[in-house]
Amino acid sequence: MFLDVVTVLIAAAAATIIEFHTTPLNGARGFWQGTLFFGRSMWILLAFLCGFTFTLIAISSRMQLYTPARLTNFLHEQRRSAQACFMSGMLLTGVLYLVRALYIPRSIVILTVLLVTVALGLRRLIYRVLLYRRYDRGVDTRNVLIVGTSPEAQALRHHIDSIKHLGYTFKGFIELPGSAYRPPAISGDVVGTLDALFQNTRKHFVDEIFFTTPCERRIVQDVLNQARAHGVDLRVVPDLYDGIGWNSPIEYIGQFPTMPLHRGEVPELGLLFKRVFDTVFSALALIVLLPLLLAVAIAVKLDSPGPVFYTSERIGKKGLVFRCYKFRTMVRDADKHRAEILHMNERDGVLFKVANDPRITSLGRFLRKYSLDELPQFFNVLRGDMSIVGPRPPLAGEVSKYELSHLRRLDVTPGITGLWQVQGRQDPSFASYVSLDVTYIDNWSIWLDFKIILRTIGVVVAGTGT
């Protein structure tokens, strides 16, 4: 919706420039001073523009143009987008006729509607292309489990595997109790039974469950209740479970009709703002701190032999592996000597930390004290691997020791700083580490992120980093 508003504003400005053969600056000045349309106040013009924009968004929403891209195909979306623009333009023209706004040329109205139609179609095309590329890399896909091992279940699995732009990643089959049908070819893909369904949703970071095999209504109702409690989406194949799916719309996953019984609540606007803030904040930080980054890089290179940056594979949201960047604070090949100091570990079995680690260089201690070694992680934020605020990204070796409940930390994008960094350093236990991360996830808000950022500045200035 936000992008549609921006598109309408740009299209209206372009139509004005083309119609009056003016420049953007002169057009904006005339609009602001009320001389663009024969002395009419800019507030009247804004009212018409806002009315057109609001109508376009309302009609687009009614036509389900803001549903996930996986639920519609490209041509269908383009047709509905053109219809929404045409209907909104007709309503705008009718209102201008009724209020006798003859001072607004109809040519500029028609040109605005045409430009909005073309721009919205192009914007949605670009968005799909970028989204499909992310799906091809396995980014932002939705993990699914399929309940049942019937031929229908296998066909659905083949469908979502072969059509990548649906944005799904198959994680396994769930075998129903008393099921006598399990082809040998899929035995390795069966991850558990119905009794352990939600343990597997946590283990595999599952977003949606598909029921493809008929079973007792009571069983499906029980799974539905648990799905609501766990925030996991649940879909069934139509014509099953009479009564549960009443009034549920039919949504096509590719060629498969499904009925959504439950959708988890996702704060889409909040997450959009968080991503925009992360991008703008990290870009500005890198620009402002560029002299400091160069100075630290030179100091690291001169202090000890080895590369300037240290990269390590970390585990991100939903278990995705990414390369995390930091300034090097240890001697070269420090990872190869880790086994030699395992007996010095000051944390519990999952975390590893040695206050006086002999591998840390003299400059590295200074960088760690003021958290300067983590500045390159702003590049990770720009890439989308990390956020400014979130749980710290763990190592693969740490995740391998996690219990099932600990995987909750990986439900969100990891961050440069977090609640533990500003509140939990006095209690270095892993239990406190996880507890504060889960508290952050359960109580997340934009304001909480701002508070953590402000407190992080205090921690950095005080030099209490490690």
Summary of the structure (lengths in Angstrom):
residues: 466
radius of gyration: 27.5
end to end distance: 42.8
largest distance: 85.0
contacts: 1349
relative contact order: 0.06
helix: 58%
strand: 13%
